[in-house]
Amino acid sequence: MSEAAAPTLPPDMACVEIDGKGGPEVLKPVRRGLPTLKPGEVLIAVAAAGVNRPDVVQRQGLYPAPPGASDLPGLEVAGRVVALGPRLSGEGGATAAGPWRLGDTVCALVNGGGYAEYVAVSAAHCLPVPAGFSMIEAAALPETCFTVWSNVFDRAGLKPGESLLIHGGSSGIGTTAIQIAHAMGSPVIVTAGSDDKCQACLKLGAGRAVNYRNEDFVEAAKAFTGGKGVDVILDMVGGDYVAKNIAALAPDGRLVFIAFLKGPKVELNLMPVMLKRLTVTGSTLRSRTDAAKAAIATALRARVWPLIDAGRLRPVIHATFPLAESAAAHRLMESSEHIGKIVLTP
């Protein structure tokens, strides 16, 4: 698009801060000054912001913001570029994800600060809002797409034809992982906590959905793969799932942890890891370097955004809340009654 004139920015903004640590009630609507841009950053006027499990964990006092990051929650947004930081003036900055100009609509992975009317973010962590997507849909893309790509495809190396087991298949991460893996030619099996959630996963492309309340996912995974076991598991549960995951993996399988809803500490027989030559790994996204996140953005632009353009991936939006009702959004997130994403609209 042609470069727009720089808008007049307000002196302050509405945002939501974490007042102490505890339940959703510690999320407090306040007003603050706008973020100051660092070299290589853009300022986004936020139209929508995704709600993610790490926001809940941060609110509980268990996932502090990294040094230099905003203390406000919120890890993904969509909106319009309204200011360019140093080294991104005039024609916009050539970044790993594209040359952004004033007025461009983008979605972005942010290192905090998304629960606000304005947020500063590295230009290299922005991606274009896909054609035909609302800002609410676009805001639901970055955290899940960055997480799925970096763990399932970069870290675990899932290849076309290899099978993928996704725990929490109806979550924001799960619904994204189903669609990307299915589009890239991998058979997908998921676990979910209700028949309705299982049906939603099947509609998105899963070949098998296991209601973990009344089925054993190890037996289901073996049956789904003709007795071989699955090649890759994306796990956000931990706890007693760890030993079951190892049992469900095929020889040379890969197990990737991205969260531990049932806890990170387990007692484990490691002999099957040796006998089946398994790889057990995991990662967090927020603590990775700016360069690493920029590389993921580049991969997404090349490999996943074409799937979006082709209609193979679209985020599932369960509910939206006004920014001032962030506490209600967190209550819904913690209830686990949602399918897909929860989004805030400033």
C-alpha positions in Angstrom: 0.0 0.0 0.0 1.1 3.6 -0.4 2.7 5.1 2.7 0.2 6.9 4.9 0.7 10.1 6.9 1.8 9.6 10.4 -1.3 9.8 12.6 -1.5 12.0 15.7 -1.1 9.7 18.7 -2.7 10.2 22.1 -0.7 10.8 25.2 -1.8 7.7 26.9 -3.7 4.4 26.2 -6.1 2.0 27.9 -4.4 -1.3 28.9 -4.7 -4.1 31.4 -2.1 -4.7 34.0 -1.5 -7.6 36.5 -2.0 -6.2 40.0 -0.2 -8.7 42.1 -0.6 -12.4 41.4 -3.6 -14.6 41.7 -6.9 -15.2 40.0 -8.5 -13.3 37.1 -9.5 -10.6 39.5 -5.9 -9.3 39.6 -6.3 -8.1 35.9 -7.0 -4.4 36.2 -7.9 -1.9 33.4 -5.7 1.2 33.7 -4.2 4.0 31.6 -0.5 4.3 30.8 1.7 6.2 28.4 2.4 4.8 25.0 5.4 2.5 24.6 8.7 4.0 23.5 10.0 2.5 20.3 13.4 0.9 20.2 15.5 0.6 17.0 13.9 -1.8 14.6 10.4 -1.7 16.2 7.0 -0.6 15.0 4.1 0.7 17.0 0.8 -1.1 16.4 -2.6 0.4 17.1 -4.1 -2.8 18.4 -7.5 -3.9 16.9 -7.5 -7.3 18.6 -5.3 -9.3 20.9 -5.2 -13.1 21.5 -5.6 -14.7 24.9 -3.2 -17.6 25.6 -2.4 -20.0 28.4 1.0 -18.3 29.1 -1.0 -15.1 30.0 -2.8 -17.1 32.7 0.4 -18.5 34.0 2.0 -15.0 34.1 -1.0 -13.7 36.0 -0.5 -16.5 38.5 3.0 -15.3 39.1 4.6 -18.4 37.6 5.8 -17.0 34.2 7.4 -13.5 34.7 8.1 -11.3 31.7 11.7 -11.6 30.5 14.1 -8.7 31.1 13.3 -5.6 29.0 9.8 -6.8 28.0 6.5 -5.1 28.9 5.0 -6.3 32.2 1.6 -6.2 30.6 0.2 -9.5 29.5 -0.6 -10.4 25.9 1.6 -12.2 23.4 -0.1 -11.7 20.0 -2.0 -8.8 18.3 -3.4 -7.6 15.0 -3.7 -3.9 14.1 -2.3 -1.1 12.0 1.3 0.3 12.0 1.1 3.9 13.3 4.8 4.7 14.0 8.2 3.5 13.0 11.1 3.3 15.3 14.7 4.3 14.6 16.1 2.7 11.5 12.6 2.2 10.2 11.8 5.7 8.9 10.7 7.0 5.6 10.2 4.0 3.3 9.7 1.5 6.1 12.1 -1.2 7.3 13.2 -4.2 5.2 12.7 -7.0 7.7 12.6 -10.7 7.7 8.8 -10.6 7.4 8.4 -7.7 5.0 8.9 -4.0 4.6 6.3 -2.3 6.8 5.0 1.2 6.2 2.7 3.5 8.1 -0.9 2.3 7.7 0.0 -1.4 7.0 -2.2 -4.0 8.7 -0.2 -6.7 10.4 -0.4 -9.4 13.0 2.5 -9.9 15.3 4.1 -12.0 18.0 4.9 -9.7 20.9 7.0 -10.2 24.0 4.3 -8.8 26.3 2.0 -5.7 26.2 -0.7 -7.1 23.9 -3.5 -6.2 26.3 -3.4 -2.6 25.3 -4.5 -0.1 22.7 -0.9 0.3 21.4 2.1 -2.1 21.5 5.7 -1.9 20.4 7.0 -4.9 18.5 10.1 -5.9 16.5 9.3 -5.3 12.8 10.8 -8.7 12.1 8.1 -10.4 14.2 5.2 -9.0 12.2 3.3 -10.8 9.4 0.7 -9.4 7.0 -3.0 -9.8 7.8 -4.1 -12.4 5.3 -6.6 -11.3 2.7 -10.2 -11.8 3.8 -9.3 -12.1 7.5 -10.8 -10.0 10.1 -8.5 -8.4 12.7 -9.9 -10.8 15.3 -8.9 -13.8 13.1 -5.5 -12.3 12.4 -4.8 -11.8 16.1 -5.4 -15.5 16.7 -2.6 -16.5 14.3 0.8 -15.5 15.7 1.3 -17.3 19.0 -0.2 -20.6 17.8 1.5 -20.5 14.4 4.9 -19.6 15.8 4.6 -22.3 18.5 3.4 -25.1 16.2 5.9 -24.4 13.5 8.9 -24.1 15.8 8.1 -27.2 17.8 6.3 -29.6 15.4 8.3 -28.8 12.2 11.6 -27.2 13.3 12.3 -29.1 16.5 10.5 -32.4 15.9 11.0 -32.4 12.1 7.6 -33.7 11.1 7.7 -34.8 7.5 4.8 -35.4 5.1 3.4 -38.9 5.7 4.6 -39.1 9.3 1.8 -39.2 11.9 1.2 -36.6 14.6 -0.5 -37.0 18.0 -1.7 -33.7 19.4 -2.8 -33.5 23.0 -5.4 -30.7 23.7 -6.6 -30.9 20.1 -9.4 -28.4 20.6 -7.2 -25.7 22.1 -5.9 -22.8 20.1 -2.5 -24.6 19.6 -4.3 -27.8 18.8 -6.7 -26.5 16.2 -3.8 -24.8 14.5 -1.6 -27.8 14.6 -4.3 -30.0 13.1 -4.8 -27.8 10.1 -1.1 -27.2 9.3 -0.1 -30.9 9.7 -3.1 -32.1 7.7 -2.4 -29.6 4.9 1.2 -30.8 4.8 0.3 -34.4 4.4 0.5 -35.8 7.9 -2.2 -38.1 9.4 -3.3 -36.5 12.7 -4.7 -38.1 15.9 -5.8 -35.9 18.8 -7.0 -36.1 22.3 -9.8 -33.9 23.7 -12.1 -33.8 26.7 -15.5 -34.2 25.2 -17.3 -35.7 22.2 -18.1 -32.2 20.9 -14.5 -31.2 21.0 -13.5 -34.5 19.3 -16.0 -33.7 16.5 -14.6 -30.2 16.1 -11.1 -31.7 15.7 -12.3 -34.2 13.1 -13.9 -31.4 11.1 -10.5 -29.6 11.0 -8.7 -32.5 9.5 -7.9 -34.9 12.3 -8.2 -38.5 11.2 -8.9 -39.8 14.7 -10.1 -38.0 17.9 -9.8 -39.6 21.3 -12.0 -38.6 24.2 -9.5 -39.0 26.9 -12.2 -39.3 29.6 -13.3 -42.7 28.3 -10.6 -44.0 25.8 -6.9 -44.9 26.1 -4.9 -42.8 23.7 -2.0 -45.2 23.6 -4.2 -48.0 22.3 -5.9 -45.6 19.9 -2.5 -44.3 18.6 -1.3 -47.8 18.0 -4.5 -48.7 16.1 -4.4 -45.5 14.1 -0.9 -46.3 12.9 -1.3 -50.0 12.3 0.6 -51.0 15.4 3.6 -48.9 14.6 3.0 -45.9 17.0 3.0 -42.2 16.1 6.1 -40.4 14.8 5.6 -37.1 16.7 3.7 -36.1 19.8 3.0 -32.5 20.7 2.3 -32.5 24.4 1.0 -29.7 26.7 -0.1 -32.0 29.5 2.9 -33.7 31.1 2.3 -35.5 34.3 1.1 -39.1 33.8 0.9 -38.5 30.1 4.7 -38.7 29.8 5.1 -42.4 30.2 2.0 -43.0 28.0 3.5 -40.8 25.3 6.7 -42.8 25.3 4.6 -46.0 24.9 2.6 -44.5 22.0 5.7 -43.4 20.0 7.0 -45.3 17.1 10.7 -46.2 16.8 12.7 -43.0 16.2 9.7 -41.0 17.4 9.9 -37.5 18.8 8.1 -36.1 21.8 7.9 -32.3 22.2 6.7 -30.6 25.3 5.3 -27.1 25.2 3.5 -27.0 28.6 2.8 -29.1 31.7 -0.9 -28.7 32.7 -0.5 -31.9 34.9 2.9 -30.9 36.2 6.6 -31.2 35.0 7.9 -33.8 37.5 7.4 -37.5 36.8 9.1 -40.8 37.7 10.0 -42.5 34.4 11.4 -45.7 33.0 13.8 -44.5 30.3 14.6 -47.9 28.8 12.0 -47.5 26.0 13.7 -44.2 25.0 16.9 -46.2 24.4 15.3 -49.2 22.8 13.1 -47.2 20.4 15.8 -44.4 19.8 13.3 -41.7 20.9 14.0 -38.0 21.1 12.5 -36.1 24.0 12.6 -32.3 23.7 10.6 -29.1 24.2 10.8 -25.4 24.2 9.3 -22.1 25.3 8.8 -19.4 22.8 8.9 -16.1 24.8 12.5 -16.5 26.0 13.9 -17.1 22.5 16.1 -14.5 20.8 14.7 -11.8 18.5 16.7 -13.4 15.7 15.2 -16.9 16.4 11.7 -15.4 16.3 12.4 -13.5 13.1 13.6 -16.8 11.5 10.3 -18.4 12.5 8.4 -15.5 11.0 10.3 -16.0 7.7 9.4 -19.7 7.7 5.8 -18.9 8.4 5.6 -16.4 5.6 7.1 -18.9 3.1 5.4 -22.1 4.3 2.2 -21.4 6.3 0.8 -18.1 4.8 0.4 -19.8 1.4 -1.8 -22.4 3.2 -3.9 -19.6 4.6 -4.2 -17.9 1.2 -5.3 -21.3 -0.2 -8.0 -21.6 2.4 -6.3 -24.5 4.2 -5.9 -22.8 7.6 -8.3 -20.5 9.4 -8.3 -19.9 13.2 -11.3 -21.1 15.2 -12.6 -18.2 17.2 -14.6 -19.3 20.3 -15.3 -16.0 21.9 -14.3 -12.3 22.0 -14.3 -9.9 25.0 -13.7 -6.2 25.3 -10.3 -5.4 26.7 -11.7 -4.2 30.0 -13.3 -7.7 30.4 -10.0 -9.6 30.3 -10.8 -11.2 33.6 -13.8 -12.9 32.1 -11.7 -14.0 29.1 -9.2 -15.6 31.6 -12.1 -17.4 33.5 -13.2 -18.9 30.2 -9.6 -19.9 29.3 -9.2 -21.7 32.7 -12.5 -23.5 32.4 -11.2 -25.3 29.3 -14.7 -25.1 27.9 -13.6 -23.3 24.8 -12.8 -24.7 21.3 -10.1 -22.7 19.6 -9.2 -19.1 20.4 -10.3 -16.4 22.8 -9.7 -12.8 21.6 -9.8 -9.3 23.2 -10.9 -6.2 21.3 -9.6 -2.9 22.7 
